[in-house]
Amino acid sequence: MNRIVSTAPAPGHHLRIARLDGGPTIELIDLYAQAGRVAAGLRRLGVRPGDRIGILAANCLQWVLLDLAALWCGVVTAGFEPGKFPADPALLDRYELTLLFTDRPEAAQLFAAEPRLRPIEEVTALAGDLDAAVTEPVSYPPEAVTTLKFTSGSTGEPKGLAASVGSIDSSLRAVQEMFT
């Protein structure tokens, strides 16, 4: 995990965001630079290491940027599946979120009343801020939690499970071994 966060990728590699309606392709070196700018933007919005941010949106480039930016600055992400969670400000308190980014149309009328609820499109502006004060990414010990994952909710309300750097690294190694 630390290598992924702290090392810029080599030019010539791309990421394609998978969506039913298609999706953008971005060079990984550009993705890395944009993630650093989004991390700087999160700090400007008051997000600090150890805080939690939520993402309630369909697969999109902004989701990937938020996830990488959170890793960059030591913030825990909670990814909410749109079909299982409403764009409800109560999520902010229930999961102790500093901010919740969403693409849900029903949230549009709530943005002014709840400043911690943010439109996902704001991430595009943060990523494009070429004057952002980008800092070095943080480094993680194996026991650090970086992500809250949610159960399917088949037996009730989905439950949040903490994913540590050690468990994520173990999963990454297992997948890499399948292809070597």
C-alpha positions as CSV (number, residue, x, y, z in Angstrom):
1,M,0.0,0.0,0.0
2,N,2.7,2.5,0.9
3,R,4.5,1.9,-2.4
4,I,1.2,2.6,-4.3
5,V,0.6,5.8,-2.4
6,S,4.1,7.2,-2.4
7,T,5.5,6.3,-5.8
8,A,4.4,8.0,-9.0
9,P,3.7,5.5,-11.7
10,A,5.7,5.3,-14.9
11,P,4.3,7.1,-17.9
12,G,2.4,5.1,-20.5
13,H,0.0,3.2,-18.2
14,H,-3.7,4.0,-18.1
15,L,-6.8,3.5,-16.0
16,R,-10.2,3.0,-17.5
17,I,-13.2,3.7,-15.2
18,A,-15.8,1.0,-15.9
19,R,-19.4,2.1,-16.1
20,L,-22.4,0.9,-18.1
21,D,-22.5,4.1,-20.0
22,G,-18.7,4.0,-20.8
23,G,-16.1,5.8,-18.8
24,P,-13.0,7.9,-19.0
25,T,-9.5,6.7,-19.5
26,I,-6.7,8.5,-17.8
27,E,-2.9,8.1,-17.7
28,L,-1.8,6.9,-14.3
29,I,0.8,9.6,-13.9
30,D,-2.0,12.2,-14.4
31,L,-4.2,10.3,-12.0
32,Y,-1.4,10.4,-9.4
33,A,-0.9,14.2,-9.8
34,Q,-4.6,14.8,-9.6
35,A,-4.9,12.7,-6.4
36,G,-2.2,14.8,-4.8
37,R,-4.2,18.0,-5.6
38,V,-7.4,16.5,-4.3
39,A,-5.6,15.6,-1.1
40,A,-4.5,19.2,-0.8
41,G,-8.1,20.3,-1.4
42,L,-9.4,17.9,1.3
43,R,-7.0,19.5,3.8
44,R,-8.2,23.0,2.7
45,L,-11.7,21.7,3.5
46,G,-10.6,20.9,7.0
47,V,-10.1,17.1,6.6
48,R,-7.3,15.9,8.8
49,P,-5.3,12.6,9.2
50,G,-7.5,10.0,10.9
51,D,-10.8,11.7,9.8
52,R,-13.3,9.8,7.7
53,I,-14.9,10.8,4.4
54,G,-17.8,9.1,2.7
55,I,-18.4,8.5,-1.0
56,L,-21.9,7.8,-2.1
57,A,-21.8,7.6,-5.9
58,A,-21.7,5.4,-8.9
59,N,-18.3,4.3,-10.2
60,C,-16.6,7.4,-11.5
61,L,-13.2,9.1,-11.8
62,Q,-14.0,11.3,-8.8
63,W,-14.5,8.3,-6.6
64,V,-11.0,6.9,-7.5
65,L,-9.5,10.4,-6.9
66,L,-11.1,10.7,-3.5
67,D,-9.9,7.2,-2.5
68,L,-6.4,7.9,-3.6
69,A,-6.4,11.4,-2.1
70,A,-7.6,10.0,1.2
71,L,-4.7,7.4,1.2
72,W,-2.3,10.3,0.3
73,C,-3.3,12.3,3.4
74,G,-4.1,9.6,6.0
75,V,-7.9,9.8,5.8
76,V,-10.2,6.8,6.1
77,T,-12.8,6.3,3.3
78,A,-16.2,4.8,3.6
79,G,-17.7,3.8,0.2
80,F,-21.5,3.7,0.2
81,E,-23.4,1.8,-2.5
82,P,-26.1,4.1,-3.9
83,G,-28.8,1.4,-4.0
84,K,-28.3,0.5,-0.3
85,F,-27.7,3.9,1.3
86,P,-29.8,7.1,0.8
87,A,-28.1,10.5,0.3
88,D,-29.0,11.3,3.9
89,P,-27.1,13.8,6.2
90,A,-27.7,11.2,9.0
91,L,-24.8,9.1,7.4
92,L,-22.4,11.9,8.4
93,D,-23.1,11.4,12.1
94,R,-23.8,7.6,12.0
95,Y,-20.4,6.9,10.5
96,E,-18.5,9.9,12.0
97,L,-17.8,11.4,8.6
98,T,-16.1,14.8,8.2
99,L,-17.4,15.1,4.6
100,L,-19.7,13.0,2.4
101,F,-19.4,13.3,-1.4
102,T,-22.3,12.2,-3.5
103,D,-23.7,12.2,-7.0
104,R,-27.2,11.4,-5.9
105,P,-29.7,13.9,-7.4
106,E,-31.9,13.9,-4.2
107,A,-28.9,15.5,-2.3
108,A,-28.8,18.6,-4.4
109,Q,-31.3,20.5,-2.2
110,L,-29.4,19.5,0.9
111,F,-26.0,20.9,0.0
112,A,-26.7,24.5,1.2
113,A,-28.2,23.3,4.5
114,E,-25.5,20.7,5.3
115,P,-21.9,21.9,4.3
116,R,-20.4,18.5,5.1
117,L,-22.5,17.0,2.3
118,R,-20.6,17.8,-1.0
119,P,-21.4,17.3,-4.7
120,I,-19.0,14.7,-6.2
121,E,-18.3,17.2,-9.0
122,E,-16.4,19.3,-6.5
123,V,-13.6,16.7,-6.8
124,T,-13.1,17.7,-10.4
125,A,-12.4,21.3,-9.4
126,L,-10.0,20.1,-6.6
127,A,-8.2,17.9,-9.1
128,G,-7.8,20.8,-11.5
129,D,-6.3,23.2,-9.0
130,L,-2.8,23.6,-10.4
131,D,-1.9,25.9,-7.5
132,A,-2.7,23.4,-4.8
133,A,0.0,23.0,-2.1
134,V,0.7,19.2,-2.6
135,T,2.6,17.6,0.2
136,E,4.3,14.2,0.4
137,P,1.9,11.2,0.9
138,V,1.8,9.7,4.4
139,S,3.2,6.3,5.3
140,Y,1.1,3.6,7.0
141,P,1.9,0.9,9.5
142,P,0.2,-2.5,8.8
143,E,-2.4,-2.0,11.5
144,A,-3.6,1.4,10.2
145,V,-7.2,1.4,9.0
146,T,-7.7,3.1,5.6
147,T,-11.1,2.0,4.5
148,L,-14.6,1.1,5.9
149,K,-16.2,-1.6,3.8
150,F,-19.8,-2.6,4.1
151,T,-21.5,-6.0,4.2
152,S,-24.2,-6.8,1.7
153,G,-27.0,-6.0,4.2
154,S,-28.8,-9.3,3.4
155,T,-29.6,-9.7,7.1
156,G,-30.5,-6.1,7.8
157,E,-28.7,-2.8,7.6
158,P,-25.2,-3.1,6.1
159,K,-22.5,-3.1,8.7
160,G,-19.1,-1.3,8.3
161,L,-16.0,-3.3,8.6
162,A,-12.5,-1.7,9.0
163,A,-9.9,-2.7,6.4
164,S,-6.3,-2.4,7.6
165,V,-3.2,-1.8,5.4
166,G,-2.0,-5.3,6.4
167,S,-5.2,-6.9,5.2
168,I,-5.2,-4.9,1.9
169,D,-1.6,-5.7,1.3
170,S,-2.3,-9.4,1.8
171,S,-5.2,-9.2,-0.7
172,L,-3.0,-7.4,-3.3
173,R,-0.2,-10.0,-2.9
174,A,-2.7,-12.8,-3.4
175,V,-4.1,-11.3,-6.6
176,Q,-0.6,-10.6,-7.9
177,E,0.4,-14.2,-7.3
178,M,-2.6,-15.4,-9.4
179,F,-1.1,-13.6,-12.4
180,T,2.6,-14.5,-12.0
